[in-house]
Amino acid sequence: MPRLRIRHESTYTYDRPVRFGAWRLMMRPLDTHATRLIEAYLETPPADIKWTYDAYGNCVCHLTPREPASRLCVVNNLLVDRFPAPDAAVSVANPRSAYPIVYSMTDRPILEPFIAPATDDQQPAYLDWLGRHAPAAGEPAMEFLRRFNSAVHEGFTYGVRDEPGTQSPGETLGLGSGTCRDFAWLMIESVRRLGFAARFATGYLYSPGGAIRGAGATHAWCEVFLPDLGWMEFDPTNGLVESSSLIRVATTRTWREADPMRGVILGEAMCELKVAVDVDLVERE
């Protein structure tokens, strides 16, 4: 049971003072059986703050800085205990967990939005690639998902990209490279086309010694819902499955809803954004 201390600093620097409208922050994990929230606090300039839950049940902070400034810095501080659910221990006897996947009548209406693809990728190259990686009839769903997760991890080149937005599955396939959010989105949209319910997960990544790709910033991965198992974590960037290195903050249907911080300024100014994330193991006494 690792205990992790997380510091996530986001600094917006403007070339002139600006006034601020409302900002939306999604940085606080839910306290669950898998992640115990020990401490959570924000460092912000003087501001009006209100906490709510969004339609997905994610914890959202609404922040409105009170004074004009040429700099907006928010630091998210967390201390969490992570309770891993080792992939090696996963065992499913339910025949509904073999391909083609069959969800129960009670689960199906809830999962429908996560089964329907959100993009309209019809490129022959992408559809051919997806067909070559599709599961065989009767193949256990977990075996297929492990295989697909590894295929994305091993088949694409990882690279840092500072520009906002996420590549479509076809774009990632064409380029042969992407960031964590591109690989997560490729897996999500691909398994949806095969009948699985999948969602976009965002949060933090513990990388001892910097050995795991995607550390030093916020991280993104894929979650897939399986009968008897519920939502399972797959990180195609690193080939991880149900790993204690993943600290989830939020889940959404698409990547567009998963920004950790966004808002408006009143006035015109050039902006530079710097983000730094540190995730450290805390030694217990």
Beta strands, then each sheet from edge to edge (+ up, - down):
strand 1: 3-28
strand 2: 35-43
strand 3: 47-53
strand 4: 59-65
strand 5: 69-82
strand 6: 157-158
strand 7: 177-178
strand 8: 197-205
strand 9: 219-226
strand 10: 230-235
strand 11: 240-241
strand 12: 246-252
strand 13: 261-266
strand 14: 271-281
sheet 1: 2+ 5- 1+ 4- 3+
sheet 2: 2+ 5- 1+ 13-
sheet 3: 2+ 5- 1+ 14-
sheet 4: 6+ 7+
sheet 5: 11+ 10- 9+ 8- 12+
end
